Amino acid sequence: MDSDMQNIRTMFISDVHLGTPDCQAKLLSEALTQLAPKKLYLVGDIIDLAAMRKKAILPQDQQLLIGQFWQMAKDGCEIIYIPGNHDAPMRKICGLKLGKLQIRRKAIHKTRDGRRFLVSHGDEFDGHVRIHPLMLLLGDQGHQLLLWLNRSYNKLRQWLNMPYRSLAAMIKQRFSTAQRYIEHFQQAACTEASRQSLDGYIGGHIHQAGFTHLKGALYCNDGDWVEHCTALVETESGKLQLLEWPTMKVVTEPSPPLRLSGELAHT
């Protein structure tokens, strides 16, 4: 791991989906313990209240993770919880502060090097993503199947004493509809960041971690903790990096496009 990663200023995680069998609580707990961020953004869908209405699943590792969040706040870690669409009822108490924990609808995060990023879950951009409603329905049903396959696949890997690996990620990368959805989502997020004269956007929602430069803004998605197990972190120098767990793979934010004659150069 990059030596700069040993001192994390800020960590962004989303789509943990506590209360479901797909939540990778143990892996996230390990990441939080090792990285020990000074500031933590919980960027939506942390607790899957929508799924828990049908069937609540909260095994010991998930209960311990909730306790870990509280302990981190008690120990001085500033935690900003931005509810998503799966924990939308929490939006009714936005503005609430409990010690170092606060619940907010969205936030502006300023990095060590002075850049400002809009932080939100991302479901507010769903209306801007032009995908046929039937495809969205099929996509939702297909996603549930992918999660089941991913869970079964990793139970087998665990039995064989092999590390976690995202089968769902490998499958989704092969579908063009999913890729088009991601591209439209990125464009909508960066348009909003540019409209607010910000340097970029940080969010989750679509379970696809990544960086890209669009419309003069840096798009950052922190991924999820049901399929990919990824987090976005800011180091003490202000550098943004994506970390995949447990492989410890690190992806550093790309350099901005060169400006030629006042215009962005497309590469």
Beta strands, then each sheet from edge to edge (+ up, - down):
strand 1: 8-13
strand 2: 39-42
strand 3: 78-81
strand 4: 97-98
strand 5: 101-103
strand 6: 107-110
strand 7: 116-119
strand 8: 200-203
strand 9: 210-214
strand 10: 217-221
strand 11: 230-235
strand 12: 240-244
strand 13: 249-252
strand 14: 259-260
strand 15: 263-264
sheet 1: 4+ 5- 3- 2- 1- 11+ 12- 13+
sheet 2: 6+ 7- 8- 10- 9+
sheet 3: 14+ 15-
end
